[in-house]
Structures are given as C-alpha cells and as structure tokens.
C-alpha cells in the first residue's frame, strides 16, 4: 500500500485515504475513526495514481499524479465523476477551505 492522501470527514466521523498501488488497482477508501466499516469508494477507472484528496459536502476531490488532473465524485456512491482541471504540473494536493469543512470546537492546525 502507498497511502498518499488522507483526510477526516468530521460530519460522518470517517477517515478517507487514497491508495496508489503501482501496477495494481488504485483506490479511494474510507472507514470509521476506529478503522472499522471500511469501504472502497472509487477503484481504478480515472484513478491512475490518486495522490492528494479533500472532502466537501457530498463530494470527494482528488489530484492524480500521473495525469496532472483534478477530479470530483460523489463520496457516497463514487458516481458523478467530473474532471475539474487538466494540465496541472506536478500537482500533489487539494484543499477545500470552508467553515463547514471543520466545525467549531476543532483546532485548526
């Protein structure tokens, strides 16, 4: 495994990560904060080498190291995948800034 992206969904109390496995299938997965109820959200397809990721509302956003693209998909179904940007040179991460992203009471580090 090669986890490169990692984020927390504070509204659902889940952790999300990208797993780029050279030569194997690449995935975006999630689990509860105890590591239980693990599920694959996206597998292969446009996931050439998922790297950075973020969440906002019902969507997961990720960068792809190989293609230099930014994508969005529904975080519950993995469907409704959209290519948001192309030709991003050396793109590694994506960050969503919004008050809803980290509720009051959590430290902003």
N, C-alpha and C positions, 0 to 999 in steps of 0.2 A: 504494500500500500504506500501511496505517496499523497498524504493529505496536504493540500496547499491552501485551500480556502476554509475558513472557519468563522461561524457567526452564531449568535444566540437569538432566538425568537422569544422575546420576553412575554409576548401575549399568549403564546401557546406553551411556554416553558419547554422548548425543544432546542436542541443543538443541531446545527446543519454544517455539512462539510462537503468539499469536492474531493474526489479520489481519482487521481490520474495514474493509471497503471500502464506504463509503457508496454505496448504490444498486446495488451488485454483490453477489456472494456473499461471505459471511463464512466464515472457516476457522480451524481449529486444525491446525497443521502441525508436522512435526519433520524434522530432518536430523542427520547425524553431525556431530561437532565441527569437521570441515573444510568443512561446508556441502554435502557430497555425500549421496546416497541420500535425497533429500528425498521426503517423502510427506505427503499430506493425510490427517489422522486423522478430522476431522469437517468437514462442509460444510453450510452453511445449516441447514435444519430449525429447531431451537431456538436457533440462533446468530443472534440478531437483531443484536447488537453485542457480541461477546465482548471482555472487557476484561482483567481480571486472571486469572492462572492459577497453578496449582501441580500437582505430581505427588506421588503416594504409592503405593507398591507397584504394582499393576496399573491404577491409576486416574489420570485427569486430572480436575482440578477447575477450574471457571472461573466467573467472575461475568459477568453480562450487564447492560451499562449501560442498555439500553433497557427491559428487563422488570423489572429490580431483583431478579433471581433468582440463585441459586447452583445449579450443576449438577455432576454427576459422570458419567463414562463410562469404559469400558474403553479404556486408552491404546493397546492393540494393534489393536483392531477398530473402535473408535468406537461400538460397540454398548453395550447395557445402560445406556442413558442414564437418569439419575434426577434429578428436580428435588428438591433438598435443602432449599431455603428460598425463600420468596417475600416480597414487600413489603419488600425491603431498600432503604432510602432512600439514594440516592447511593453505592451500593456500587461500589467500584473494584477491590479486590484481595482475594485469598485466600492464606493462608499455612498450610502444614502444618508443625507442629513435631514432630519425632521424630528419634531418633538415627539411624535408618535413612535418613533424608532426606539427610543429609550425612555420609558415612563419616569415620572418624578419619583424620587426616592432611590434611584440607582445612581451610582457615581459615574460621572463622565471622565474617563481616564484617557 
